[in-house]
């Protein structure tokens, strides 16, 4: 394959320090050999890096043509073609205009040579010529496509006609694809798109001839269809593609052309602009309907590929143009037939995804059709509803049938991936049912209830549990998101649930989730709790129902908590039994905590000590999960942790005495402290403890005051033992609320000094492995300066060290860390805009700024010069703006000194450009937006990107 010795010295050994002299043909071939055949992954990576540098080097223009020599192997030829494409597409500005014609001729010649050669090399050469065409049309190369067609149709070539035809089709196919991914500036994209649209007149006759000729080989027809598919993405007018689409429909009968024909038809009819061509759309409907026999035959024969493809065509037509076709009232029967065809695809026999993969394609269509119907004015809407409401009732039956589980034996044979796909598929069906309810309303629930009632009185059907489960799943889907409190069928449903013979895990799970979905309704009808709560408590003891039973009990405890005292003893007894048996123990502990949060409950306090301390023996992950769920405690606020409004609950009596959540926290604090003493080195446990208290602080705000001192002490112990970002975040939360309160300043101050000292030690040891800690630390320092600057007056706080840590943090590659650090320096330099600079308020801060502010400026300039991502320039600009506004005289001196250094902050900027930048920055002490623009422009100059297309697209 490659001529090389085992002892050769490869160029990739010095990949990072490669010079232009290294990029020779010989070295490129050696590096490619190392990339493909060296078993050492490190050597492969080095080779790849070196080759990437070689591709963008000026020498690529020389070696790429040599690598394309016929005597080279395809791997080498491919690299040469790829290098050509990269140079043309990314470095077009380096090519003199007088060389355009020469380069074009060379590419035409190479494509002709490879027309009968390696397919992958031919494709890369076609992409390179396509890129050249996009960069030169319409000005320098008008009629580019026309010339391509003429060149490859000329007789006399040594390449046979079929190979030339396939090469031309490959070139015409990649041209629109290259346009979609090109880096053309926005103004050029419009020009080039227009030029390509005009060139369609040269492409259409060629494709029509190839597709209609009876003697055209199948590979040629397949390539022609792929070419049509590619050009369709350019929004070629649908009316100008009618003849080709007819040929595409005819090609669906040929197995060799089927996939290409489907793709071409779908792409053509999916373009948004196609709605303008109603006459063509109306002609397409009967052509699609004629595919029904082929569809049914494919389904009967188990031909999933064919049924899938035909379904794609029908759904694309219906989904993209449902409103336009609905409005053609005189053709309503044709469109209804199309809808019924899609209904057949939705209900295609088999279980998704094992026996069929088609039905999922149709779900979005039903959303779209319903939206279009409901968007008409009332009079038209009534007419359409009369026609399509029966269709949607049929859809519900079909979806519930598709949602049914297979037999236990069949389901057990499925892979875990298939089971997960089926679960997701059922979620999609659930969403569709919820959406359909908006059209069908209460009648849908009545329909489901009637079916369930008939099932439960006729339990002789062999698939009884699957039918029941599916109907309950339908109820659950609607009740989870729709307010069913006023439905007159819910009482009957609650009455039917205890009559269900629950002999299957999937059925039991759905029963639990259905009860959970009705928890809000139960809160308004507490008399019905006695009908379903025993089922939930019974399921609690089944490990297979862990998620559903505990989730449902938790919802009931939350929604119905003011009606639970009569049941509390029984709930706690069952939970204790489950805990002893070690069945989903962390979840039942959370249930106990939820009950204990009620002011009248003493469940937790009545637990025997041996059962409280049993928690200490749980594995750390179990305790972590327990604490994470415990953070949902919140009986004084009506908000979920997600930020969404929780369902309304009954008004509770006025609270007297301490907040009940604080009471619970105080009761479990000793337990948590004991657990920590055992697992203080376990990061998951520390994170879980911080999560529970952070949620509690956010929930209780100033009501958390009784626990500030003891939590501060415990938090200090945790952070001293195993520093984690979560502890810093909790410290910041406590500081935000309590730092300004005299009674709590002392423990907050001690905690702040401790975590600062520990973090400074981390910086001394090397902080690069802890970007999350550095991020949280910078946020904490900024919060301290804003909320309580007095903390920086402490003799125990090394302000200078904190400042230097911030300068070091500015050089981290992680964007969140850099953003937090910039925020810290904004506050450090000038504080809040309403206040005087903190360098005046807090002398140690002012002294550090005066003595070491130049280090900060140097770090900022290094970042602007190219050391940090361009996406962070706004943050660095804000730091510059802060320094200019509040330390102007110092900044004037520092800027002059810093920018006098040769090559700083970049070797690409001249002294004049640096001087201009300095003057622009110093002039802008009011307009922050202008400073950001100045910094962005200067960083482009520093990076050598100013005026490039890449910069314009960024």
SULBEL-V208195 format. One record per backbone hydrogen bond with DSSP energy under -0.5 kcal/mol. CO is the residue of the C=O (numbers start at 1). NH is the residue of the N-H. Records with the same first field share a line. If there is no record, write none. Layout:
# SULBEL-V208195
CO: NH, NH
This chain:
# SULBEL-V208195
2: 4
5: 8
8: 10
10: 13
11: 14
12: 15
15: 18
19: 22, 23
20: 23
22: 24
24: 28
25: 29
26: 30
27: 31
28: 32
29: 33
30: 34
31: 35
32: 36
33: 37, 38
34: 38
39: 41
40: 44
41: 45
42: 46
43: 47
44: 48
45: 49
46: 50
47: 51
48: 52
49: 53
50: 54
51: 55
52: 56
53: 57
54: 57
57: 60
58: 61
59: 62, 63
60: 64
62: 66
63: 67
64: 68
65: 68
66: 69
69: 72
73: 76, 77
74: 78
75: 79
76: 80
77: 81
78: 82
79: 83
80: 84
81: 85
82: 86
83: 87
84: 88
85: 89
86: 90, 91
87: 91
91: 94
92: 95
94: 96
96: 99
97: 100
99: 103
100: 104
101: 105
102: 106
103: 107
104: 108
105: 109
106: 110
107: 111
108: 112
109: 113
110: 114
111: 115
112: 115
113: 116
114: 117
118: 122
119: 123
120: 124
121: 125
122: 126
123: 127
124: 128
125: 129
126: 130
127: 131
128: 132
129: 133
130: 134
131: 135
132: 136
133: 136, 137
136: 140, 141
139: 142
141: 144
143: 147
144: 148
145: 149
146: 150
147: 151
148: 152
149: 153
150: 154
151: 154
154: 157
160: 164
161: 165
162: 166
163: 167
164: 168
165: 169
166: 170
167: 171
168: 172
169: 173
170: 174
171: 175
172: 176
173: 177
174: 178
175: 179
176: 180
177: 181
178: 182
179: 182
185: 189
186: 190
187: 191
188: 192
189: 193
190: 194
191: 195
192: 196
193: 197
194: 198
195: 199
196: 200
197: 200
198: 201
199: 202, 203
200: 204
201: 205
202: 206
203: 207
204: 208
205: 209
206: 210
207: 211
208: 212
209: 213
213: 216
217: 221
218: 222
219: 223
220: 224
221: 225
222: 226
223: 227
224: 228
225: 229
226: 230
227: 231
228: 232
229: 233
230: 233
231: 234, 236
232: 235
237: 240
238: 241
239: 242
241: 245
242: 246
243: 247
244: 248
245: 249
246: 250
247: 251
248: 252
249: 252
250: 253
251: 254
253: 255
254: 257, 258
257: 261
258: 262
259: 263
260: 264
261: 265
262: 266
263: 267
264: 268
265: 269
266: 270
267: 271
268: 271
271: 274
272: 275
273: 276
274: 277
276: 278
277: 281
278: 282
279: 283
280: 284
281: 285
282: 286
283: 287
284: 288
285: 289
286: 290
288: 291
289: 292
291: 295
292: 296
293: 297
294: 298
295: 299
296: 300
297: 301
298: 303
299: 302
302: 304
303: 307
304: 308
305: 309
306: 310
307: 311
308: 312
309: 313
310: 314
311: 315
312: 316
313: 317
314: 318
315: 319
316: 320
317: 321
318: 322
321: 325
322: 326
323: 327
325: 328
327: 329
328: 331
329: 332
331: 335
332: 336
333: 337
334: 338
335: 339
336: 340
337: 341
338: 342
339: 343
340: 344
341: 345
342: 346
343: 347
345: 348
350: 352
351: 354, 355, 356
356: 353
358: 361
359: 362
360: 363
362: 365, 366
363: 367
364: 368
365: 369
366: 370
367: 371
368: 372
369: 373
370: 374
371: 375
373: 376
377: 381
378: 382
379: 383
380: 384
381: 385
382: 386
383: 387
384: 388
385: 389
388: 392
389: 393
390: 394
391: 395
392: 396
393: 397
394: 398
395: 399
396: 400
397: 401
398: 402
399: 403
401: 404
407: 411
408: 412
409: 413
410: 413, 414
411: 414
415: 419
416: 420
417: 421
418: 422
419: 423
420: 424
421: 425
422: 426
423: 427
424: 428
425: 429
426: 430
427: 431
428: 432
429: 433
430: 434
431: 435
432: 436
433: 437
434: 438
435: 438
436: 439, 440
437: 441
440: 443
441: 444, 445
442: 446
443: 447
444: 448
445: 449
446: 450
447: 451
448: 452
449: 453
450: 454
451: 455
452: 456
453: 457
455: 458
458: 461
461: 464
463: 467
464: 468
465: 469
466: 470
467: 471
468: 472
469: 473
470: 474
471: 475
472: 476
473: 477
474: 478
475: 479
476: 480
478: 481, 482
482: 484
484: 487
487: 490
489: 493
490: 494
491: 495
492: 496
493: 497
494: 498
496: 499
497: 500
500: 502
501: 503
504: 508
505: 509
506: 510
507: 511
508: 512
509: 513
510: 514
511: 515
512: 516
513: 517
514: 518
515: 518
516: 519
518: 522
519: 523
520: 524
521: 524, 525
525: 528
526: 529
527: 530
528: 531, 532
529: 532, 533
532: 535, 536
533: 537
534: 538
535: 539
536: 540
537: 541
538: 541
539: 542
541: 543
542: 545
543: 546
545: 549
546: 550
547: 551
548: 552
549: 553
550: 554
551: 555
552: 556
553: 557
554: 558
555: 559
556: 560
558: 561
560: 563
561: 564
564: 567, 568
565: 568, 569
567: 571
568: 572
569: 573
570: 574
571: 575
572: 576
573: 577
574: 578
575: 579
576: 580
577: 581
578: 583
579: 582
582: 584
584: 588
585: 589
586: 590
587: 591
588: 592
589: 593
590: 594
591: 595
592: 596
593: 597
595: 598
598: 601
602: 606
604: 607
608: 611, 612
609: 613
610: 614
611: 615
612: 615
613: 616
614: 617
615: 618
619: 623
620: 624
621: 625
622: 626
623: 627
624: 628
625: 629
626: 630
627: 631
629: 632
630: 633
638: 646
640: 643
644: 640
659: 662, 663
660: 664
661: 665
662: 666
663: 667
664: 668
665: 669
666: 670
668: 672
669: 673
670: 674
671: 675
672: 676
673: 677
674: 678
675: 678, 679
676: 680
679: 682
681: 683
682: 686
683: 687
684: 688
685: 689
686: 690
687: 691
688: 692
689: 693
690: 694
691: 695
692: 696
693: 697
694: 698
695: 699
696: 700
697: 701
700: 703
701: 704
702: 705
703: 706
704: 707
705: 708
707: 711
708: 712
709: 713
710: 714
711: 715
712: 716
713: 717
714: 718
715: 719
716: 720
717: 721
718: 722
724: 727, 728
725: 729
726: 730
727: 731
728: 732
729: 733
730: 734
731: 735
732: 736
733: 737
734: 738
735: 739
738: 741
740: 742
741: 744, 745
742: 745, 746
744: 748
745: 749
746: 750
747: 751
748: 752
749: 753
750: 754
751: 755
752: 756
753: 757
754: 758
755: 759
756: 760
757: 761
758: 762
759: 763
760: 764
761: 765
762: 766
766: 769
767: 770
770: 774
771: 775
772: 776
773: 777
774: 778
775: 779
776: 780
777: 781
778: 782
779: 783
780: 784
781: 785
782: 786
783: 787
784: 788
788: 791
789: 792
790: 793
791: 794
794: 797
796: 798
797: 799
798: 802
799: 803
800: 804
801: 805
802: 806
803: 807
804: 808
805: 809
806: 810
808: 811
809: 812
814: 818
815: 819
816: 820
817: 821
818: 822
819: 823
820: 824
821: 825
822: 826
823: 827
824: 828
825: 829
826: 830, 831
827: 831
829: 839
832: 835
837: 840, 841
838: 842
841: 843
842: 845, 846
843: 847
844: 848
845: 849
846: 850
847: 851
848: 852
849: 853
852: 855, 856
853: 857
854: 858
855: 859
856: 860
857: 861
858: 862
859: 863
860: 864
861: 865
862: 867
863: 866, 868
869: 872
870: 873
872: 875, 876
873: 877
874: 878
875: 879
876: 880
877: 881
878: 882
879: 883
880: 884
881: 885
882: 886
883: 887
887: 891
888: 892
889: 893
890: 894
891: 895
892: 896
893: 897
894: 898
895: 899
896: 900
897: 900
898: 901
901: 904
906: 909
910: 914
911: 915
912: 916
913: 917
914: 918
915: 919
916: 920
917: 921
918: 922
919: 923
920: 924
921: 924
923: 925
926: 928
927: 931
928: 932
929: 933
930: 934
931: 935
932: 936
933: 937
934: 938
935: 939
936: 940
937: 941
938: 942
939: 943
940: 945, 946
941: 944
945: 948
948: 952
949: 953
950: 954
